[in-house]
Amino acid sequence: MTDQPAYIPPKIWTWDKESGGRFANINRPISGATHEKELPVGEHPFQLYSLATPNGVKVTILFEELLELGHKGAEYDAWLINIGEGNQFGSGFVAINPNSKIPALLDRSGPAPIRIFESGAILVHLAEKFGAFLPADPAERAEALSWLFWQMGSAPYLGGGFGHFYAYAPEKFEYAINRFAMEVKRQLDVLDKRLAESEYLGGSEYTVADIATWPWYGALAKGLVYEAGEFLQVQEYKNVQRWTDQIAKRPAVKRGRMVNRAVGDPASQLRERHDASDFLTKTQDKLDAAT
């Protein structure tokens, strides 16, 4: 254990602007816009403002899956929101998502624009609108939605909990890392046991539950986030590995994970997406180079 003296919380907490480690410049205890900035608007029915974090990738995968099925009404413009530069605090973005988190969606397909924020809400909105990736059978629908909201409730322990203290915090603390590593291992075990009895999380069908969970736990299973694969022994979760590999082969998933990506191999990045042809014309190599 650390030899540092125990932290004693003050009677009244005050904001230390230097706290937050790598993300200190975008963390603050108040909401609202910090500057005036209108958002760009393209020609398609859906305007997505996002970044290719796991939460952002959920939505772009679903859009690409819908288009893969032939739902032409699902065409979308995907605009890059650089959260490191504070784009999420612009007045236009805050008007769509008062929580200042990506992704945020403007549905302009009807008589009046509809804003949707929170990735789970966006997935349900689109699945219901197009009648896809969410079963109609009540029992199957309930199972898929249960796993979708399991992911929404569990991922903060993986990201803001384990990920922060293991990879991003300015100091390493044994208690915090152990606490969240234990929880992430438990979550992986929950997934592994479910996937031992079912091909997908909701059952035999690929649904929004898989689309929401794969960008987080699929990446974790392959050691692609936080460089924690060995630390968490992710290879032990054989059913999660099988499910991860199965979903990764889907063409729409390959495309979706490229959209709004601004890091890594240039061939894997499509910073903005406004047409299906962008996957070929706005990257250095063909799609297969990104996998």
Backbone hydrogen bonds, N-H to C=O, Kabsch-Sander energy under -0.5 kcal/mol:
donor,donor_aa,acceptor,acceptor_aa,energy
17,K,15,W,-0.8
19,S,16,D,-2.1
22,R,168,Y,-1.0
23,F,20,G,-1.6
24,A,21,G,-1.8
26,I,23,F,-1.5
27,N,23,F,-0.9
32,G,98,P,-0.5
34,T,89,F,-2.4
35,H,89,F,-1.1
46,F,75,E,-1.2
47,Q,106,L,-2.5
48,L,46,F,-0.6
48,L,77,D,-3.3
49,Y,104,A,-2.8
50,S,48,L,-0.5
50,S,79,W,-2.6
52,A,260,N,-2.0
53,T,51,L,-2.1
57,V,53,T,-2.8
58,K,54,P,-1.5
59,V,55,N,-0.7
59,V,56,G,-0.6
60,T,56,G,-1.6
61,I,57,V,-2.5
62,L,58,K,-1.9
63,F,59,V,-2.5
64,E,60,T,-2.3
65,E,61,I,-2.6
66,L,62,L,-2.6
67,L,63,F,-2.3
68,E,64,E,-2.1
69,L,65,E,-1.6
70,G,67,L,-1.2
71,H,66,L,-2.3
72,K,70,G,-1.6
74,A,71,H,-2.0
75,E,72,K,-1.4
77,D,46,F,-2.6
78,A,273,R,-3.1
79,W,48,L,-3.5
79,W,77,D,-0.6
81,I,50,S,-3.0
82,N,80,L,-0.6
83,I,81,I,-1.1
85,E,82,N,-0.8
86,G,83,I,-0.9
87,N,82,N,-2.2
89,F,86,G,-2.0
90,G,87,N,-1.7
91,S,35,H,-1.7
92,G,37,K,-2.2
94,V,90,G,-2.5
95,A,91,S,-1.6
96,I,92,G,-0.8
96,I,93,F,-1.1
97,N,93,F,-3.1
100,S,97,N,-2.1
104,A,49,Y,-1.8
105,L,116,I,-2.6
106,L,47,Q,-2.5
107,D,105,L,-0.5
107,D,114,I,-3.2
108,R,45,P,-3.3
108,R,106,L,-0.8
114,I,107,D,-2.2
116,I,105,L,-2.5
118,E,103,P,-0.9
122,I,118,E,-2.1
123,L,119,S,-2.4
124,V,120,G,-2.2
125,H,121,A,-2.5
126,L,122,I,-2.4
127,A,123,L,-2.6
128,E,124,V,-2.6
129,K,125,H,-2.1
130,F,126,L,-2.1
131,G,127,A,-1.0
132,A,127,A,-1.7
141,R,137,D,-3.1
142,A,138,P,-2.4
143,E,139,A,-1.9
144,A,140,E,-2.4
145,L,141,R,-2.8
146,S,142,A,-2.2
147,W,143,E,-2.0
148,L,144,A,-2.2
149,F,145,L,-2.6
150,W,146,S,-1.6
151,Q,147,W,-2.1
152,M,148,L,-1.9
153,G,149,F,-1.8
154,S,150,W,-2.1
155,A,151,Q,-2.6
157,Y,154,S,-1.5
158,L,154,S,-0.9
159,G,155,A,-3.3
161,G,156,P,-1.6
162,F,157,Y,-3.2
163,G,158,L,-2.9
164,H,159,G,-1.4
165,F,161,G,-2.1
166,Y,162,F,-2.9
167,A,163,G,-2.2
168,Y,163,G,-1.0
168,Y,164,H,-1.4
169,A,164,H,-3.0
177,I,173,F,-2.3
178,N,174,E,-2.8
179,R,175,Y,-2.5
180,F,176,A,-2.1
181,A,177,I,-2.6
182,M,178,N,-2.1
183,E,179,R,-1.3
184,V,180,F,-2.5
185,K,181,A,-2.5
186,R,182,M,-2.0
187,Q,183,E,-2.4
188,L,184,V,-2.6
189,D,185,K,-1.9
190,V,186,R,-2.3
191,L,187,Q,-2.5
192,D,188,L,-2.7
193,K,189,D,-2.3
194,R,190,V,-2.0
195,L,191,L,-2.8
196,A,192,D,-0.8
197,E,193,K,-0.7
197,E,194,R,-1.1
198,S,194,R,-0.8
200,Y,203,G,-2.4
208,V,133,F,-2.4
210,D,207,T,-0.7
211,I,207,T,-2.0
212,A,208,V,-2.2
213,T,209,A,-1.7
214,W,210,D,-2.7
216,W,213,T,-0.7
217,Y,213,T,-2.5
218,G,213,T,-0.7
218,G,214,W,-1.7
219,A,214,W,-1.0
220,L,216,W,-1.6
221,A,217,Y,-2.1
222,K,218,G,-1.2
223,G,220,L,-1.7
224,L,219,A,-2.8
225,V,219,A,-0.5
228,A,225,V,-1.4
232,L,228,A,-2.4
233,Q,229,G,-0.7
233,Q,230,E,-0.6
234,V,229,G,-1.9
236,E,233,Q,-1.7
237,Y,234,V,-1.6
238,K,236,E,-1.6
241,Q,237,Y,-2.2
242,R,238,K,-2.2
243,W,239,N,-2.3
244,T,240,V,-2.6
245,D,241,Q,-2.4
246,Q,242,R,-2.1
247,I,243,W,-2.2
248,A,244,T,-2.1
249,K,245,D,-0.9
249,K,246,Q,-0.5
250,R,247,I,-1.8
254,K,250,R,-2.1
255,R,251,P,-2.0
256,G,252,A,-3.0
257,R,253,V,-2.1
258,M,255,R,-1.6
259,V,255,R,-0.9
260,N,270,L,-2.9
261,R,258,M,-1.7
268,S,265,D,-2.3
269,Q,266,P,-1.4
270,L,258,M,-2.2
273,R,78,A,-1.5
278,D,275,D,-1.9
279,F,276,A,-1.3
280,L,277,S,-1.5
281,T,277,S,-2.5
282,K,278,D,-2.2
289,A,286,K,-1.8
290,A,287,L,-2.2
291,T,288,D,-1.4
